[in-house]
């Protein structure tokens, strides 16, 4: 009887271990599945973009100088100040009046000739200046233009009346129109400067930005896909996507790519269809036949 009880205990213990091992195996199998999100291809066309460099320039600037040798008694502006024609920029005092100690009783106001924005302030209160010394410079806000550097071989994109997008350093884009080329060319880069205009907020002179031109082509609409879904090798010669073969198995599909922009890329291959479930995120490094679990399905582009 004693031995029967011991044997029964061993059987129960082994049975429990088997159940725990099976349970642990199932948990381990679940843990090996990669979490992914899905998307679909969509039909569309991405224009090829030509990116050129550009700079902000104020075409109309006035330099304000001292009319006489004088001491500066007051500065009423600072860089970035907006002024109107007739606004007082400086007050100065002739050196004779300064020597007599008459103070502000004989000050001479220096006024703005036109509306604009102060680009720089070169003299400060208490300074002595000679006749003609530059006090500040004022730019007409409406005279802001964008000078695009156009290589000679790409003149076909930047002609009078053509359109482009100007991208500021913070990513803001402005729709612009090309007006006319300047009659000068950089002898080193063999590029000419072309003037473009756009509605823009105040921008400092000398800001570097991008001028983006779309190259028109006659290609028909094809498939486009989010860039996040497309993978490549180290040499960028082979590209592929991972799609679902069933509800939990990922397979690798080679693709041929075309034009792209910041977020999308053209897919030229015919191996995909709008019905395919393409892995958007979580697919990097997945092997053929890898098991996945879908956490969210993204809408088509």
VENTAPE-V103361 format. One line per field, one symbol per residue. ss: DSSP state (h for helix, s for strand, l for the rest). phi: phi as a letter, one per 30 degrees, with the letter a starting at -180 (. if undefined). A space follows every 50 residues. Layout:
BEGIN
ss = ???
phi = ???
END
This chain:
BEGIN
ss = lhhhhhhhhhhhhhhhhhhhhhhhhhhhhhhllssssssllssslllsss ssssssssllsssssllllssssssllllllssllllssssssshhhhhh llhhhhlssssllllssssssllllllssllllsssssslhhhsssssss shhhllllllllssssslllllssssssssssssssllllssssssslll lllllllssssssssllllllssssshhhlssllllllssssssllllss ssssslsssslllssssllllllllllssssllllllllsssssssslll l
phi = .ddddddddddddddddddddddddddddddddddbcbbbdbclbcddcc cbdbbdbcdcbccccddbdacdcaccbbejdcbcejddcbbbbddddddd ididdbdcdccddadlbddabcbcejdcbcdiddcabbcdedcdbbccdc eedcdddccejdcacccdedjdcbdbbdcadddbbddddhbccbdbbadb ddbddjdcbcccccddbcdddbcbbdeddccbdddiccbabcbddbdbcc bcbdbccbdbbdbbbdcddcdcbdddccdcbjcdidceiddbbdcacddd d
END
